[in-house]
Amino acid sequence: MDLTTSTAAAQSLQYEPNGEDGLSSDMLSYCRAHVLSRIADQPVGEHPFYHTFIEDIFPPDFYEIVRNDMLRFKYSEEVDDRYQDNPAFTNKRYSLFGKKDQVSELIYALFSDPDVKHAFLKKFYVNPTKQLVDKLQIHNEFEFVYTKAGRFQEIHIDIPPKFMSFVFYVPEHPISEEQEAKNSTILYDKNLNPCYPARFKANSVCIFVPHFYSYHGFSSTIDRDALVMFYVNQDELADWQAVRQDSKDMPPFTGLLDAIERKLRSHPLIEFGGDEERLVAERAACLVNAPRGRVSI
């Protein structure tokens, strides 16, 4: 394919449907090869907890298509309210989950590819098995999130059935390096000191694995437009939904801690190094002290 990086070319790029899914096999293969290459090229950062920040995650021409879609929905009547970031305000969201447009389907198919999932997993998990790869699916919280300037997300950890969390950055306008830094996903250390290793840079993604101290959030000085996505184990999600709400959301948060511990025992993390004492110690030191995995300070 003769693909250019200009916005005009991206807007005119045509999909060539092959098969019932309506996707272009050429386009999917093109994006898949690019993403696998970018995953392979990027090391894992270890501070304040294991994460990776991948620039140019999409081919530039496909990124422009994603950005155009993000903007189209942002200024449409199709957005919904998003309540979970902070009780003090409401963000906006547009769900891509289950949508049949070509962009949503291609992104979903791309990150559902077994080789792509395995490439991500092996950066964080000890010998991820084919069974685990096959079990993980994209969660229904697969959506563009639109945050106005002057807002922040409360510090929290993601629910245990989430095996990997992704925040793709899709800023509306070109932004300065200072704005990239100030609007990055904030990763907090165990003393809740903020760290900014994953800049809010166009066509980049911040990725991490939820566990006992994967404390994170964000703040915004400009419009902060992003695409969020999670890999979940559907069996564990069903188990989590069956756990009594009071054990999840009331001290000592036994349901939450038990579910995290079961996941980490079944699917060990490279970060924990198979250290039994550390697993027990990290559970005891978990700072969650509010509902929905939040840390109130």
One Martini backbone bead per residue (centre of mass of N, CA, C, O) as a GRO file, in nm:
protein
  297
    1MET     BB    1   0.098   0.035   0.019
    2ASP     BB    2   0.032   0.390  -0.034
    3LEU     BB    3   0.132   0.561   0.249
    4THR     BB    4   0.076   0.850   0.424
    5THR     BB    5   0.107   1.122   0.683
    6SER     BB    6  -0.125   1.282   0.608
    7THR     BB    7  -0.433   1.395   0.675
    8ALA     BB    8  -0.554   1.377   0.395
    9ALA     BB    9  -0.473   1.085   0.347
   10ALA     BB   10  -0.621   0.967   0.588
   11GLN     BB   11  -0.909   1.057   0.502
   12SER     BB   12  -0.878   0.892   0.211
   13LEU     BB   13  -0.847   0.628   0.327
   14GLN     BB   14  -0.919   0.301   0.222
   15TYR     BB   15  -1.114   0.043   0.273
   16GLU     BB   16  -1.096  -0.323   0.206
   17PRO     BB   17  -1.320  -0.544   0.218
   18ASN     BB   18  -1.273  -0.868   0.390
   19GLY     BB   19  -1.531  -1.019   0.456
   20GLU     BB   20  -1.756  -1.004   0.725
   21ASP     BB   21  -1.605  -0.771   0.904
   22GLY     BB   22  -1.507  -0.523   0.703
   23LEU     BB   23  -1.206  -0.562   0.688
   24SER     BB   24  -0.883  -0.493   0.617
   25SER     BB   25  -0.623  -0.703   0.588
   26ASP     BB   26  -0.404  -0.501   0.518
   27MET     BB   27  -0.446  -0.298   0.748
   28LEU     BB   28  -0.419  -0.496   0.984
   29SER     BB   29  -0.133  -0.596   0.913
   30TYR     BB   30   0.004  -0.322   0.921
   31CYS     BB   31  -0.062  -0.256   1.220
   32ARG     BB   32   0.048  -0.512   1.352
   33ALA     BB   33   0.346  -0.482   1.270
   34HIS     BB   34   0.387  -0.211   1.407
   35VAL     BB   35   0.309  -0.283   1.700
   36LEU     BB   36   0.511  -0.514   1.743
   37SER     BB   37   0.758  -0.334   1.702
   38ARG     BB   38   0.703  -0.133   1.934
   39ILE     BB   39   0.703  -0.334   2.164
   40ALA     BB   40   0.995  -0.448   2.118
   41ASP     BB   41   1.144  -0.155   2.151
   42GLN     BB   42   1.017  -0.132   2.447
   43PRO     BB   43   1.082  -0.086   2.756
   44VAL     BB   44   1.063  -0.132   3.099
   45GLY     BB   45   0.953   0.041   3.360
   46GLU     BB   46   1.012   0.047   3.730
   47HIS     BB   47   0.918   0.347   3.789
   48PRO     BB   48   0.716   0.289   4.052
   49PHE     BB   49   0.618   0.078   3.839
   50TYR     BB   50   0.543  -0.127   3.613
   51HIS     BB   51   0.594   0.000   3.274
   52THR     BB   52   0.486   0.146   2.957
   53PHE     BB   53   0.609   0.371   2.690
   54ILE     BB   54   0.459   0.424   2.366
   55GLU     BB   55   0.552   0.546   2.079
   56ASP     BB   56   0.400   0.523   1.792
   57ILE     BB   57   0.173   0.290   1.801
   58PHE     BB   58   0.075   0.399   1.538
   59PRO     BB   59   0.043   0.459   1.241
   60PRO     BB   60   0.022   0.774   1.131
   61ASP     BB   61  -0.227   0.738   0.940
   62PHE     BB   62  -0.408   0.588   1.146
   63TYR     BB   63  -0.402   0.797   1.370
   64GLU     BB   64  -0.560   1.014   1.209
   65ILE     BB   65  -0.819   0.851   1.203
   66VAL     BB   66  -0.861   0.832   1.506
   67ARG     BB   67  -0.864   1.136   1.560
   68ASN     BB   68  -1.105   1.205   1.381
   69ASP     BB   69  -1.303   1.035   1.542
   70MET     BB   70  -1.269   1.167   1.815
   71LEU     BB   71  -1.369   1.450   1.715
   72ARG     BB   72  -1.645   1.374   1.606
   73PHE     BB   73  -1.756   1.280   1.887
   74LYS     BB   74  -1.693   1.521   2.071
   75TYR     BB   75  -1.900   1.713   1.872
   76SER     BB   76  -2.137   1.541   1.952
   77GLU     BB   77  -2.443   1.365   2.067
   78GLU     BB   78  -2.292   1.070   2.149
   79VAL     BB   79  -2.221   1.137   2.423
   80ASP     BB   80  -2.140   1.047   2.755
   81ASP     BB   81  -2.131   0.998   3.077
   82ARG     BB   82  -1.855   1.014   3.322
   83TYR     BB   83  -1.817   0.927   3.677
   84GLN     BB   84  -1.537   0.779   3.799
   85ASP     BB   85  -1.304   0.998   3.838
   86ASN     BB   86  -1.498   1.221   3.997
   87PRO     BB   87  -1.742   1.347   4.208
   88ALA     BB   88  -1.704   1.665   4.114
   89PHE     BB   89  -1.733   1.543   3.816
   90THR     BB   90  -1.805   1.520   3.453
   91ASN     BB   91  -1.732   1.334   3.201
   92LYS     BB   92  -1.670   1.221   2.873
   93ARG     BB   93  -1.801   0.964   2.640
   94TYR     BB   94  -1.705   0.707   2.388
   95SER     BB   95  -1.805   0.408   2.277
   96LEU     BB   96  -1.643   0.118   2.106
   97PHE     BB   97  -1.806  -0.106   2.207
   98GLY     BB   98  -1.954  -0.293   1.950
   99LYS     BB   99  -1.876  -0.142   1.714
  100LYS     BB  100  -1.911  -0.131   1.335
  101ASP     BB  101  -1.697   0.038   1.269
  102GLN     BB  102  -1.385   0.029   1.130
  103VAL     BB  103  -1.213   0.147   1.356
  104SER     BB  104  -1.314  -0.013   1.599
  105GLU     BB  105  -1.267  -0.294   1.475
  106LEU     BB  106  -0.964  -0.268   1.429
  107ILE     BB  107  -0.870  -0.214   1.716
  108TYR     BB  108  -0.995  -0.466   1.836
  109ALA     BB  109  -0.847  -0.672   1.652
  110LEU     BB  110  -0.558  -0.588   1.712
  111PHE     BB  111  -0.583  -0.631   2.046
  112SER     BB  112  -0.689  -0.944   1.995
  113ASP     BB  113  -0.437  -1.047   1.907
  114PRO     BB  114  -0.238  -1.295   2.022
  115ASP     BB  115   0.044  -1.168   1.965
  116VAL     BB  116  -0.011  -0.897   2.097
  117LYS     BB  117  -0.086  -0.993   2.377
  118HIS     BB  118   0.177  -1.151   2.432
  119ALA     BB  119   0.374  -0.912   2.403
  120PHE     BB  120   0.264  -0.763   2.649
  121LEU     BB  121   0.266  -0.983   2.875
  122LYS     BB  122   0.585  -1.051   2.869
  123LYS     BB  123   0.660  -0.775   3.020
  124PHE     BB  124   0.501  -0.877   3.311
  125TYR     BB  125   0.476  -1.186   3.282
  126VAL     BB  126   0.529  -1.513   3.369
  127ASN     BB  127   0.488  -1.708   3.128
  128PRO     BB  128   0.258  -1.666   2.928
  129THR     BB  129  -0.013  -1.831   2.830
  130LYS     BB  130  -0.234  -1.935   2.601
  131GLN     BB  131  -0.471  -1.942   2.794
  132LEU     BB  132  -0.449  -1.649   2.881
  133VAL     BB  133  -0.470  -1.517   2.606
  134ASP     BB  134  -0.755  -1.641   2.543
  135LYS     BB  135  -0.906  -1.513   2.800
  136LEU     BB  136  -0.844  -1.239   2.702
  137GLN     BB  137  -1.028  -0.930   2.695
  138ILE     BB  138  -1.200  -0.663   2.600
  139HIS     BB  139  -1.337  -0.434   2.769
  140ASN     BB  140  -1.623  -0.226   2.782
  141GLU     BB  141  -1.400  -0.006   2.863
  142PHE     BB  142  -1.402   0.120   2.540
  143GLU     BB  143  -1.289   0.459   2.521
  144PHE     BB  144  -1.349   0.778   2.490
  145VAL     BB  145  -1.195   1.048   2.681
  146TYR     BB  146  -1.327   1.365   2.807
  147THR     BB  147  -1.120   1.628   2.943
  148LYS     BB  148  -1.109   1.900   3.109
  149ALA     BB  149  -0.974   2.156   3.231
  150GLY     BB  150  -0.901   2.130   3.581
  151ARG     BB  151  -0.872   1.816   3.630
  152PHE     BB  152  -0.907   1.506   3.835
  153GLN     BB  153  -0.795   1.193   3.927
  154GLU     BB  154  -0.821   0.966   4.145
  155ILE     BB  155  -0.660   0.768   4.334
  156HIS     BB  156  -0.590   0.429   4.208
  157ILE     BB  157  -0.702   0.100   4.146
  158ASP     BB  158  -0.768  -0.157   3.959
  159ILE     BB  159  -0.944  -0.411   3.901
  160PRO     BB  160  -0.854  -0.742   3.916
  161PRO     BB  161  -0.959  -0.842   3.619
  162LYS     BB  162  -0.742  -0.650   3.534
  163PHE     BB  163  -0.440  -0.717   3.346
  164MET     BB  164  -0.454  -0.447   3.161
  165SER     BB  165  -0.360  -0.101   3.104
  166PHE     BB  166  -0.479   0.164   2.879
  167VAL     BB  167  -0.342   0.488   2.748
  168PHE     BB  168  -0.438   0.676   2.484
  169TYR     BB  169  -0.313   0.952   2.304
  170VAL     BB  170  -0.548   1.232   2.173
  171PRO     BB  171  -0.483   1.518   2.090
  172GLU     BB  172  -0.623   1.784   1.930
  173HIS     BB  173  -0.357   1.947   1.968
  174PRO     BB  174  -0.077   2.083   1.965
  175ILE     BB  175   0.185   2.042   2.213
  176SER     BB  176   0.381   2.091   2.465
  177GLU     BB  177   0.608   1.958   2.677
  178GLU     BB  178   0.472   2.069   2.929
  179GLN     BB  179   0.188   1.953   2.865
  180GLU     BB  180   0.271   1.661   2.849
  181ALA     BB  181   0.361   1.639   3.146
  182LYS     BB  182   0.097   1.756   3.297
  183ASN     BB  183  -0.098   1.524   3.125
  184SER     BB  184  -0.013   1.277   3.237
  185THR     BB  185   0.009   0.984   3.364
  186ILE     BB  186  -0.011   0.916   3.703
  187LEU     BB  187   0.244   0.772   3.897
  188TYR     BB  188   0.262   0.620   4.212
  189ASP     BB  189   0.413   0.572   4.486
  190LYS     BB  190   0.413   0.436   4.810
  191ASN     BB  191   0.400   0.762   4.904
  192LEU     BB  192   0.240   0.930   4.679
  193ASN     BB  193   0.435   1.012   4.467
  194PRO     BB  194   0.464   1.173   4.178
  195CYS     BB  195   0.481   1.045   3.839
  196TYR     BB  196   0.608   1.123   3.475
  197PRO     BB  197   0.669   0.882   3.229
  198ALA     BB  198   0.380   0.944   3.054
  199ARG     BB  199   0.332   1.132   2.814
  200PHE     BB  200   0.108   1.359   2.647
  201LYS     BB  201   0.145   1.208   2.351
  202ALA     BB  202   0.097   1.171   2.045
  203ASN     BB  203   0.068   0.841   1.976
  204SER     BB  204   0.049   0.723   2.272
  205VAL     BB  205   0.121   0.479   2.548
  206CYS     BB  206   0.002   0.363   2.859
  207ILE     BB  207   0.128   0.075   3.052
  208PHE     BB  208  -0.026  -0.153   3.294
  209VAL     BB  209  -0.049  -0.348   3.600
  210PRO     BB  210  -0.265  -0.450   3.821
  211HIS     BB  211  -0.221  -0.399   4.181
  212PHE     BB  212  -0.140  -0.311   4.502
  213TYR     BB  213   0.060  -0.043   4.371
  214SER     BB  214  -0.110   0.086   4.107
  215TYR     BB  215  -0.097   0.398   4.133
  216HIS     BB  216  -0.335   0.629   3.977
  217GLY     BB  217  -0.378   0.914   3.739
  218PHE     BB  218  -0.491   1.260   3.680
  219SER     BB  219  -0.429   1.576   3.515
  220SER     BB  220  -0.555   1.903   3.388
  221THR     BB  221  -0.470   2.191   3.161
  222ILE     BB  222  -0.623   2.054   2.930
  223ASP     BB  223  -0.750   1.894   2.700
  224ARG     BB  224  -0.807   1.533   2.766
  225ASP     BB  225  -0.758   1.300   2.517
  226ALA     BB  226  -0.866   0.951   2.524
  227LEU     BB  227  -0.792   0.598   2.512
  228VAL     BB  228  -0.945   0.328   2.671
  229MET     BB  229  -0.807   0.005   2.791
  230PHE     BB  230  -0.877  -0.352   2.867
  231TYR     BB  231  -0.770  -0.648   3.010
  232VAL     BB  232  -0.983  -0.935   3.063
  233ASN     BB  233  -1.108  -1.187   3.271
  234GLN     BB  234  -1.414  -1.321   3.250
  235ASP     BB  235  -1.414  -1.514   3.490
  236GLU     BB  236  -1.307  -1.305   3.701
  237LEU     BB  237  -1.531  -1.101   3.655
  238ALA     BB  238  -1.759  -1.280   3.758
  239ASP     BB  239  -1.642  -1.323   4.039
  240TRP     BB  240  -1.630  -1.022   4.116
  241GLN     BB  241  -1.939  -0.965   4.086
  242ALA     BB  242  -2.002  -1.180   4.329
  243VAL     BB  243  -1.884  -1.008   4.527
  244ARG     BB  244  -1.926  -0.848   4.798
  245GLN     BB  245  -1.946  -0.513   4.839
  246ASP     BB  246  -1.836  -0.479   5.131
  247SER     BB  247  -1.559  -0.634   5.071
  248LYS     BB  248  -1.464  -0.415   4.863
  249ASP     BB  249  -1.573  -0.111   5.014
  250MET     BB  250  -1.471  -0.211   5.303
  251PRO     BB  251  -1.313  -0.230   5.568
  252PRO     BB  252  -1.035  -0.428   5.468
  253PHE     BB  253  -1.085  -0.517   5.164
  254THR     BB  254  -1.092  -0.831   5.115
  255GLY     BB  255  -1.200  -0.882   4.829
  256LEU     BB  256  -0.982  -0.723   4.681
  257LEU     BB  257  -0.725  -0.864   4.798
  258ASP     BB  258  -0.796  -1.154   4.723
  259ALA     BB  259  -0.814  -1.111   4.414
  260ILE     BB  260  -0.526  -1.017   4.371
  261GLU     BB  261  -0.382  -1.261   4.492
  262ARG     BB  262  -0.495  -1.477   4.304
  263LYS     BB  263  -0.383  -1.358   4.044
  264LEU     BB  264  -0.074  -1.355   4.128
  265ARG     BB  265  -0.059  -1.665   4.172
  266SER     BB  266  -0.161  -1.754   3.884
  267HIS     BB  267  -0.005  -1.471   3.764
  268PRO     BB  268   0.295  -1.393   3.765
  269LEU     BB  269   0.519  -1.136   3.828
  270ILE     BB  270   0.814  -0.998   3.756
  271GLU     BB  271   0.813  -0.777   3.981
  272PHE     BB  272   0.791  -1.004   4.223
  273GLY     BB  273   0.979  -1.267   4.171
  274GLY     BB  274   0.840  -1.501   4.347
  275ASP     BB  275   0.786  -1.353   4.627
  276GLU     BB  276   0.616  -1.435   4.903
  277GLU     BB  277   0.680  -1.210   5.107
  278ARG     BB  278   0.608  -0.978   4.921
  279LEU     BB  279   0.315  -1.039   4.868
  280VAL     BB  280   0.227  -1.011   5.163
  281ALA     BB  281   0.339  -0.722   5.209
  282GLU     BB  282   0.177  -0.575   4.985
  283ARG     BB  283  -0.095  -0.632   5.097
  284ALA     BB  284  -0.052  -0.490   5.377
  285ALA     BB  285   0.037  -0.202   5.221
  286CYS     BB  286  -0.217  -0.127   5.107
  287LEU     BB  287  -0.386   0.204   5.046
  288VAL     BB  288  -0.666   0.132   5.035
  289ASN     BB  289  -0.958   0.357   5.171
  290ALA     BB  290  -1.180   0.323   4.938
  291PRO     BB  291  -1.392   0.305   4.714
  292ARG     BB  292  -1.293   0.172   4.409
  293GLY     BB  293  -0.975   0.169   4.483
  294ARG     BB  294  -0.921   0.412   4.659
  295VAL     BB  295  -0.708   0.701   4.757
  296SER     BB  296  -0.727   0.890   5.037
  297ILE     BB  297  -0.562   1.226   5.133
   0.00000   0.00000   0.00000
